[in-house]
Amino acid sequence: MGLNSCGVMTYKEYLQVLKEHSPYDFSDYSDNSIFRRIQKVMRDHQLSLEELCEKTQGNRYFVEEVVEAITVNTTELFRDPAVWKYLFEKHIPVYRGNNFINVWHAGCSTGQEVYSLLIIFSELGLLDKVRVFATDISQKALDIAKKGVYQHQIDRGCMDNFNTVFENHGSSSLSFSKYFDVDEKNDKISVKPFLKERIKFIRHDLVRNEMPFYNKVDIVFCRNVLIYFNVKLQNRIVQRFYDGLYNNGSLVLGAHEGLSGFFKTKFERQGPIYRKSNTFHLRY
Ligand SMILES: C[S@@+](CC[C@H](N)C(=O)[O-])C[C@H]1O[C@@H](n2cnc3c(N)ncnc32)[C@H](O)[C@@H]1O
């Protein structure tokens, strides 16, 4: 499709062009957030929508730039500490009897939440049992996640989050430096290797790809990702999580996300967690 065939475009039409000319499909992302980001790409590159359309066709490097620009990678260690506290005190101990605990962390961004989870497993003495598959569409985010080096974290209150989660923990001497090399002068922290080795980071697009591994999982984390999708796409993805979980497996969503209609009957709410119910249900 050439520029002329694009005619005067709408953002939705641009997303169709992107879908036809790249491996990515953002057509079911919720409108406002994605439109704002496309506008930013146009501003940064000084392109009209038609010019953006033309540049997108046949330039896969530019397509990757667009993908990086329209995905939102905001995250932090122990984001929403009350949820992590619940996971630490009430939920993760449920898996103590398992031989293995498989976790899929979908939309892991730069990895802070993945490391938060591993710290919890470690504090519960379960680190040797856990295997984490952490996935994201953004290669840039995954590269940072793999390195596990974070700038400007100490100032941003992540120490407070950490202390909130573990405030009632028996060993009052639990220290941040057990898990991170801390460079206070440069406000930089580096995850210690023994945590990193429990994780496999994989590039994966929730919209277009099936589950990126064969085995079922005990827990799916997908926090603050579905919020960017419309309800139709949210339901498609939740169906995939449902299929990928063992019975009684858990789904952990973001603080402002929930299950809609039909899926409320397929999961049972326990605090901030959704447990896959055992009962037989027709597929969505
Ligand atoms: C706001 S971050 C959430 C990070 C983390 N889960 C948290 O809650 O702190 C959303 C992440 O979803 C990823 N994402 C967006 N669309 C995706 C898709 N189709 N497949 C996989 N990841 C996607 C983005 O790249 C981004 O890293």
PDBQT file of the ligand as one rigid body, heavy atoms in Angstrom, charges set to zero:
ROOT
HETATM    1  C1  LIG A 301       2.878  -0.411  32.393  1.00  0.00    +0.000 C 
HETATM    2  S1  LIG A 301       3.936  -1.732  32.010  1.00  0.00    +0.000 S 
HETATM    3  C2  LIG A 301       3.565  -2.848  33.327  1.00  0.00    +0.000 C 
HETATM    4  C3  LIG A 301       4.805  -3.436  33.933  1.00  0.00    +0.000 C 
HETATM    5  C4  LIG A 301       4.595  -4.269  35.179  1.00  0.00    +0.000 C 
HETATM    6  N1  LIG A 301       3.791  -5.425  34.915  1.00  0.00    +0.000 N 
HETATM    7  C5  LIG A 301       3.982  -3.445  36.301  1.00  0.00    +0.000 C 
HETATM    8  O1  LIG A 301       2.791  -3.528  36.542  1.00  0.00    +0.000 OA
HETATM    9  O2  LIG A 301       4.718  -2.693  36.947  1.00  0.00    +0.000 OA
HETATM   10  C6  LIG A 301       3.105  -2.490  30.621  1.00  0.00    +0.000 C 
HETATM   11  C7  LIG A 301       3.990  -3.450  29.864  1.00  0.00    +0.000 C 
HETATM   12  O3  LIG A 301       3.178  -4.197  28.946  1.00  0.00    +0.000 OA
HETATM   13  C8  LIG A 301       3.945  -4.401  27.766  1.00  0.00    +0.000 C 
HETATM   14  N2  LIG A 301       3.033  -4.720  26.659  1.00  0.00    +0.000 N 
HETATM   15  C9  LIG A 301       2.183  -3.907  26.002  1.00  0.00    +0.000 A 
HETATM   16  N3  LIG A 301       1.577  -4.576  25.005  1.00  0.00    +0.000 NA
HETATM   17  C10 LIG A 301       2.054  -5.835  25.042  1.00  0.00    +0.000 A 
HETATM   18  C11 LIG A 301       1.821  -6.997  24.263  1.00  0.00    +0.000 A 
HETATM   19  N4  LIG A 301       0.972  -6.982  23.216  1.00  0.00    +0.000 N 
HETATM   20  N5  LIG A 301       2.487  -8.136  24.565  1.00  0.00    +0.000 NA
HETATM   21  C12 LIG A 301       3.349  -8.154  25.612  1.00  0.00    +0.000 A 
HETATM   22  N6  LIG A 301       3.632  -7.103  26.383  1.00  0.00    +0.000 NA
HETATM   23  C13 LIG A 301       2.987  -5.945  26.092  1.00  0.00    +0.000 A 
HETATM   24  C14 LIG A 301       4.681  -3.087  27.580  1.00  0.00    +0.000 C 
HETATM   25  O4  LIG A 301       5.805  -3.236  26.745  1.00  0.00    +0.000 OA
HETATM   26  C15 LIG A 301       5.042  -2.745  29.025  1.00  0.00    +0.000 C 
HETATM   27  O5  LIG A 301       6.323  -3.198  29.352  1.00  0.00    +0.000 OA
ENDROOT
TORSDOF 0
